[in-house]
Amino acid sequence: MAKPARRKCKICKEWFHPAFSNQWWCSPEHGTKLALERRNKEREKAEKTAEKKRRREEQKQKDKIKIRKLA
């Protein structure tokens, strides 16, 4: 079996040999830091999409009211 290729840690940018194919951090501390950053990024993205959806629904309600006033 071939030795896994070297990778750069996503946190400290140091070269390391990963133990697993999905490992992108050089130490457990950096693994937790990377996981927290990813979780925060996903949460912010979800909040942004929820806000967009809320605004879209609000705009639809305003349009319905405008149509009623014009009629």
N, C-alpha and C positions, 0 to 999 in steps of 0.2 A: 504494500500500500504506500502511495506517495505521501510525502510530508505535506501538510497543508501550507498554502502560500501565506506569505506575511501580509498583514493588514495594518492600517493605521487606526489607532483608537479614535473614536468620534469625539472624545472629550479632550484628551491631551495631545493628540496627533503623534504619539509615539508608535514605533513599529512593534508588532508582537505577532506570535504564532497562535491563532485561535484554536481552542480545544474542540469547538463545534463549528459547523458550517454557517450557523446563523449568529455567531458571536461577533460583535463590532466594538467591544470594549476590552481593555487590557487588564482591569482589576474589578473585583466585585463592587468597590465604591463607585467606580466610573459607570458600572452597569446600572446601579440604582439611580445615579444622577441622570443618565441617558433615558431611563424609563420614566422618570419624573418629568423630564423635558418633553418627551413624546406625549405623555398623558396630558400635560398642560396645553400642548399644541392641538391635540384632538379636542379637548374641552373648548378651547377658544374657537375652533372651527365649527363645532356644534352650536355654540352660542351665536355665532355669526349667521349661520343658516337659519336658526330659529328666529332671530331678529328680522332677517329678510322675509321670512314667511309671515311673521306678524305684520310687518309693514305692508306686504302685498294684500293680506286680508283686510287690513284697515283701509287701504286705498279702494278696494272693491266695495266696502261698505259706504265710503264717501261717494263713490260713483252712483250707487243705488239711490242714495238720498238726493243727489243732484238731478237724476232722471225724474224722480217723483216731484220735485219742485218745479221742473220745467213743464210737466204734463198738466 
